Amino acid sequence: MPYPQGTASRNKLFQSATTRLTPWSIALYFLLFLASVFHAGSTQAAEAVPLSTAEAELIALADEPGFLALAESAAAVMEQSVAAGQLPDPQIVLGMQNFPIQSGGFTTEGMSQAVIGLRQAFPRGDTRKLKTRRLESLSSGLTADTRDRARQVRLATRRAWLGVYYWEHARKLVLESHAYFSDLLAITRSLYAVGSRNQQDVLRAEIELSRLDDRLIEIDRQVKDQRARLAQWIGAAHAARPLDTDLPAWSQVPNLAELTVQLDAHPAMFAADARIAASESSVALANERYKPAWGLEARLGLRGGELANGNSRSDFATVMLTFDLPLFHKNRQDRILASARHQKRSSLAARTKLARSLRQELASEYARWIELSRRIGVYRERIVPQSAELSAAALAAYQTNTADFADVMRAYIHELDTRIEHAELQTDRLRSYAAIAALGGF
């Protein structure tokens, strides 16, 4: 039969392999085994370490493609600014001039000459300096965009972390209630079996338990969705890690007046100012177009042959100066200047729009922070304790036959909803803190 034959061949192969093993190879295999075990254990330990918001932010910023792309673009434009300030490359002129094509040769005609020369162009006015200044401004704007991107990545990571935390906490609360409702259903069925309760109570408990099962399905979907959002910034491996059990201790923000002043130092405002500076350089460059561009050329004409008196023919030297005549500027220079001025006004208007948008966003988030803080206080001090008291009172009344089973179910469902709403308010308040921190830069 094939199976024993295969087993025998495998045994022979193992014996032949083991006979070739030396003490050094055995030690090497043992070390490799220990390394693999250690690596697997360290990987599992890293995956089991709870993920905090601070660590998630560091991971997100360590290798974020958008951040790196902006940084590289800023470096590229800065390199261009250096190149833009240089003179154009000089040109070499080589040629043959006045060479006879019907008779004679290079030495027979007195004007025949081999020409070698050097030509250098000089751009208009301060064009080189202004081009460098414009590109430096654009590079500064991209650098500011890089800092703004870092703030946005930090904000998105914080929001995603808080989203995972909220739905994980909601699942924990629902599972606690699910265990209670399961026990309550079992008790109700026992009481119904002995005739102490009616079938309506049993059906009511079964329905509410089924509703909790449906709620858990939706919560699991939300958890997966939020972890996918978090994985966008920190990767799937880190996003699958358990989260810290405690929320971040973000309890205080500066007052609104201080935050409003700090908006002027927002990276987006620096980027807008840099674009305005670049547009001003563009206007200055357009004005330089009314000036002539210059060119200087020096040539040496080498002649051969002799004069009638037997002396060698003299070589020629030529120096020429060329320049533009910007006379017809109506549809060229004037149009370019008008375009540059329009662009400058557009940059100024964009900065004004950005400043208003940032102020509006800050005022809105600050008002939301205040309102959520007040609501959390109301929930913590009154609504949550009152809901717990209501549940206990409803259960006590049901046990003494002074309330029906529906009152108990409604009270405990209301307590569950209250606890989930309280958790949502806490995470929403921290989301608002994250938005204010991104605007204020703290």
C-alpha positions in Angstrom: 0.0 0.0 0.0 1.3 3.5 -0.8 1.0 5.0 2.8 3.5 2.6 4.5 5.8 2.9 1.6 5.7 6.7 1.9 6.3 6.4 5.6 9.4 4.2 5.1 10.8 6.6 2.6 10.3 9.5 4.9 12.0 7.6 7.7 15.0 6.8 5.5 15.2 10.5 4.4 15.1 11.6 8.1 17.8 9.1 9.1 20.1 10.2 6.2 19.6 13.8 7.1 20.3 13.4 10.8 23.4 11.4 10.1 24.8 14.4 8.4 24.1 16.8 11.3 27.2 18.1 13.2 27.2 19.6 16.7 27.6 23.1 15.1 24.6 22.6 12.8 22.5 21.3 15.7 23.5 24.4 17.8 22.7 26.7 14.8 19.2 25.1 14.3 18.6 25.5 18.1 19.5 29.2 18.0 17.3 29.7 14.9 14.4 28.0 16.7 14.9 30.3 19.8 15.0 33.4 17.6 11.7 32.4 15.8 10.0 31.8 19.2 11.3 35.1 20.6 10.2 37.0 17.4 6.7 35.4 17.5 6.4 36.2 21.2 7.6 39.8 20.9 5.2 40.3 17.9 2.3 39.0 19.9 3.4 41.1 22.9 3.6 44.2 20.8 0.1 43.5 19.4 -1.3 43.1 22.9 0.1 46.4 24.2 -2.8 48.9 24.5 -2.7 51.7 22.0 -2.8 55.3 23.4 -3.7 58.4 21.4 -0.2 59.7 21.8 1.4 56.6 20.4 -1.2 56.6 17.5 -0.2 60.1 16.7 3.5 59.3 16.6 2.9 56.3 14.3 0.7 58.3 12.0 3.2 61.1 11.6 6.2 58.8 11.2 5.5 57.7 7.7 2.5 59.7 6.4 2.6 60.0 2.6 0.8 63.3 2.3 3.2 64.9 4.8 6.3 63.5 3.0 4.9 64.6 -0.4 4.6 68.2 0.8 8.0 68.1 2.4 9.6 66.9 -0.8 7.7 69.4 -2.9 9.0 72.2 -0.6 12.6 71.0 -1.0 12.2 70.7 -4.8 10.9 74.3 -5.2 13.8 75.5 -2.9 16.3 73.9 -5.3 14.6 75.6 -8.2 14.9 78.9 -6.5 18.7 78.6 -6.4 18.8 77.7 -10.1 16.5 80.5 -11.1 19.0 83.1 -9.7 21.8 82.1 -12.0 22.8 83.6 -15.4 22.0 81.6 -18.5 24.7 79.3 -19.7 27.1 81.0 -22.1 27.2 79.9 -25.7 30.1 79.1 -27.9 30.0 80.3 -31.5 32.0 78.3 -34.0 31.9 78.7 -37.8 33.4 79.5 -41.2 32.7 83.0 -42.6 33.1 84.2 -46.3 34.4 81.0 -47.6 34.5 81.0 -51.5 32.3 78.3 -53.0 33.1 78.6 -56.7 36.9 79.0 -56.9 39.8 79.4 -54.6 40.1 78.3 -51.0 40.4 79.6 -47.4 43.7 81.4 -48.1 42.8 82.9 -51.5 40.1 85.4 -50.3 41.0 88.1 -47.8 37.6 88.0 -46.0 37.6 84.2 -45.4 38.0 83.5 -41.7 37.3 80.8 -39.1 35.2 82.3 -36.4 35.2 81.4 -32.7 33.2 83.4 -30.2 31.5 83.5 -26.8 27.9 84.8 -26.3 26.3 85.6 -22.9 22.7 86.7 -22.3 21.7 88.9 -19.4 18.0 88.7 -18.3 15.9 91.9 -17.9 16.6 94.0 -14.8 16.2 92.2 -11.5 14.5 89.1 -13.1 16.8 86.6 -11.6 16.5 88.0 -8.1 12.7 88.2 -8.3 12.4 84.7 -9.7 14.5 83.4 -6.7 12.3 85.4 -4.3 9.1 84.1 -5.8 10.2 80.5 -5.6 11.5 80.9 -2.1 8.0 82.2 -1.1 6.4 79.2 -2.8 8.7 76.9 -0.9 7.9 78.6 2.4 4.2 78.1 1.6 4.7 74.4 1.0 6.7 74.1 4.2 3.7 75.8 6.0 1.4 73.3 4.3 3.6 70.6 5.7 3.0 71.8 9.2 -0.7 72.2 8.6 -0.8 68.6 7.2 0.8 67.4 10.4 -2.0 69.1 12.4 -4.7 67.6 10.2 -3.1 64.1 10.4 -3.0 64.4 14.2 -6.6 65.5 14.3 -7.8 62.7 12.0 -5.9 60.1 14.1 -7.4 61.4 17.3 -10.9 61.4 15.9 -10.5 57.8 14.6 -9.1 56.6 17.9 -12.0 58.2 19.8 -14.4 56.6 17.3 -13.0 53.1 18.0 -13.0 53.8 21.8 -16.7 55.0 21.8 -18.0 51.9 20.0 -15.9 49.5 22.0 -17.2 51.1 25.2 -20.8 51.0 23.8 -20.4 47.2 23.1 -19.1 46.7 26.6 -22.2 48.4 28.1 -24.6 46.5 25.8 -22.9 43.2 26.7 -23.4 44.0 30.4 -27.1 44.6 29.8 -27.3 41.5 27.6 -26.1 39.4 30.5 -28.7 41.0 32.8 -31.5 40.6 30.4 -30.5 36.9 29.8 -30.8 36.3 33.6 -34.0 38.2 33.7 -35.5 36.1 30.9 -34.5 32.9 32.7 -36.1 34.0 35.9 -39.3 35.1 34.0 -39.5 31.7 32.3 -39.2 30.0 35.7 -41.9 32.2 37.2 -44.1 31.6 34.1 -43.6 27.8 34.5 -45.1 27.9 38.0 -47.9 30.3 37.0 -46.5 33.4 38.8 -46.1 35.4 35.6 -47.9 35.5 32.3 -46.6 34.7 28.9 -46.5 38.4 27.9 -43.6 39.0 30.3 -41.6 36.1 28.7 -42.2 37.4 25.2 -41.3 40.9 26.3 -38.0 39.8 27.7 -37.3 37.7 24.6 -38.0 40.6 22.3 -35.7 43.0 24.3 -33.0 40.4 24.3 -33.3 40.0 20.5 -33.1 43.8 20.2 -29.9 43.8 22.1 -28.5 41.1 19.8 -29.4 43.3 16.8 -27.8 46.3 18.5 -24.6 44.3 19.0 -24.5 43.5 15.3 -24.7 47.2 14.4 -22.1 48.1 17.1 -19.7 45.5 15.7 -20.1 47.0 12.2 -19.3 50.4 13.6 -16.2 49.1 15.4 -14.9 47.6 12.2 -15.6 50.8 10.3 -13.8 53.0 12.9 -10.9 50.6 13.0 -10.6 50.8 9.2 -10.6 54.6 9.5 -7.8 54.4 12.1 -5.9 51.9 9.9 -5.8 54.6 7.2 -3.4 56.6 9.4 -1.5 54.0 11.5 -1.8 50.7 9.5 -4.0 47.7 10.0 -1.6 46.0 12.4 -1.6 48.9 14.9 -5.3 49.6 14.3 -6.1 46.0 15.4 -4.5 46.5 18.8 -6.6 47.0 22.0 -7.0 50.6 23.1 -6.2 52.2 26.4 -9.0 51.7 28.9 -8.9 55.3 29.9 -9.8 58.3 27.8 -7.2 61.1 27.3 -7.0 63.6 30.1 -8.0 66.6 27.9 -9.9 68.7 30.3 -8.9 72.4 29.7 -8.5 74.6 26.7 -7.3 78.3 26.6 -9.9 81.0 26.5 -11.4 82.0 23.2 -9.6 85.4 23.0 -6.2 83.7 23.3 -7.1 81.1 20.7 -8.3 83.7 18.3 -5.0 85.6 18.5 -3.2 82.3 17.9 -5.0 81.8 14.6 -2.6 84.4 13.0 0.2 81.8 13.6 -1.8 79.0 12.0 0.3 77.2 9.3 -2.5 77.7 6.8 -2.2 81.5 7.4 1.5 81.3 6.9 0.9 79.5 3.6 -1.6 82.1 2.5 0.9 84.9 3.3 3.6 83.0 1.3 1.3 82.8 -1.7 0.7 86.6 -1.4 4.4 87.2 -1.3 4.8 85.0 -4.4 2.1 86.9 -6.2 3.8 90.2 -5.4 7.0 88.9 -6.9 5.0 87.9 -10.0 3.8 91.5 -10.3 7.4 92.8 -10.0 8.5 90.2 -12.6 5.8 91.5 -14.9 7.1 95.0 -14.5 10.6 93.8 -15.4 9.3 92.8 -18.8 9.2 96.4 -19.9 13.0 96.5 -19.6 15.3 95.2 -22.3 17.1 91.9 -22.0 20.8 92.2 -22.9 23.3 90.1 -24.7 27.1 90.4 -25.2 29.1 88.6 -27.8 32.8 88.5 -28.5 34.2 86.8 -31.7 37.7 86.2 -33.1 38.0 85.7 -36.8 41.1 83.8 -37.9 42.4 84.4 -41.4 45.0 82.5 -43.5 47.2 83.5 -46.5 49.4 86.4 -47.1 49.1 90.0 -48.2 50.8 91.3 -51.5 53.8 92.4 -49.5 54.3 88.9 -48.1 53.0 89.7 -44.5 50.4 87.4 -43.0 46.8 88.5 -43.0 45.7 90.0 -39.7 43.0 88.3 -37.6 39.7 90.1 -36.8 38.1 90.7 -33.4 34.4 91.5 -33.0 32.4 92.7 -30.0 28.6 93.0 -30.2 25.9 94.2 -27.8 22.3 93.1 -28.4 19.2 94.1 -26.4 15.4 93.9 -26.8 13.1 96.8 -27.8 9.9 96.2 -25.9 7.9 98.7 -28.0 4.7 96.7 -28.7 3.6 95.9 -25.2 -0.1 96.4 -25.4 -1.0 92.7 -25.9 2.1 91.2 -24.3 3.6 93.0 -21.3 0.4 94.8 -20.4 -1.6 91.6 -20.4 1.0 89.7 -18.3 1.1 92.6 -15.7 -2.7 92.6 -15.5 -2.7 88.9 -15.0 -0.2 89.1 -12.2 -2.2 91.8 -10.5 -5.4 89.8 -10.7 -3.6 86.8 -9.2 -2.3 89.0 -6.3 -5.9 90.2 -5.6 -7.0 86.6 -5.7 -4.4 85.6 -3.1 -5.4 88.5 -0.8 -9.1 87.5 -1.1 -8.2 83.8 -0.4 -6.4 84.8 2.8 -9.3 86.9 4.0 -11.6 83.9 3.3 -9.3 81.6 5.1 -9.1 83.8 8.2 -12.9 84.1 8.4 -13.2 80.3 8.0 -10.7 79.6 10.8 -12.4 82.1 13.1 -15.8 80.6 12.4 -14.6 77.1 12.9 -12.9 78.0 16.2 -16.0 79.8 17.5 -18.2 76.9 16.6 -15.9 74.3 18.2 -15.4 76.4 21.3 -19.2 76.8 21.8 -19.6 73.1 21.2 -16.9 72.4 23.8 -18.7 74.6 26.4 -22.1 73.0 25.6 -20.8 69.5 25.8 -19.0 70.2 29.1 -22.2 71.4 30.6 -24.2 68.5 29.3 -21.7 66.0 30.7 -22.0 67.6 34.1 -25.8 67.2 34.0 -25.5 63.6 32.9 -22.9 62.8 35.5 -24.6 64.6 38.5 -28.2 63.9 37.7 -29.3 61.9 34.7 -27.1 58.8 35.1 -27.7 58.4 38.9 -31.5 59.1 38.4 -31.6 56.4 35.7 -30.0 53.9 38.0 -32.4 54.8 40.7 -35.3 54.4 38.4 -34.2 50.9 37.3 -33.8 49.8 40.9 -37.2 51.2 41.9 -38.9 49.6 38.9 -37.4 46.2 39.8 -38.3 46.6 43.5 -41.9 47.5 42.5 -42.1 44.5 40.2 -40.9 42.1 42.9 -43.7 43.4 45.2 -46.3 43.1 42.4 -46.9 46.9 42.3 -45.5 47.3 38.8 -45.6 45.3 35.6 -42.8 43.7 33.7 -42.9 46.4 31.0 -42.0 49.1 33.5 -38.9 47.1 34.5 -37.8 46.6 30.9 -38.4 50.3 30.0 -36.4 51.4 33.0 -33.4 49.2 32.3 -33.4 50.1 28.6 -33.5 53.7 29.5 -30.6 53.3 31.9 -28.6 51.6 29.1 -29.4 54.3 26.6 -28.4 56.9 29.2 -25.0 55.3 29.9 -24.3 55.1 26.1 -25.4 58.7 25.6 -23.1 59.8 28.4 -20.2 57.9 26.8 -21.0 59.6 23.5 -21.0 63.0 25.0 -17.6 62.3 26.6 -16.0 61.3 23.2 -17.7 64.1 21.4 -16.2 66.6 23.9 -12.8 65.1 23.3 -13.3 65.3 19.5 -14.1 69.0 20.0 -10.9 69.4 22.1 -8.9 67.8 19.3 -10.4 70.2 16.7 -9.6 73.2 19.0 -6.1 71.9 19.5 -5.5 71.6 15.8 -6.6 75.2 15.3 -4.7 76.6 18.3 -1.6 74.5 17.8 -1.4 73.0 21.3 
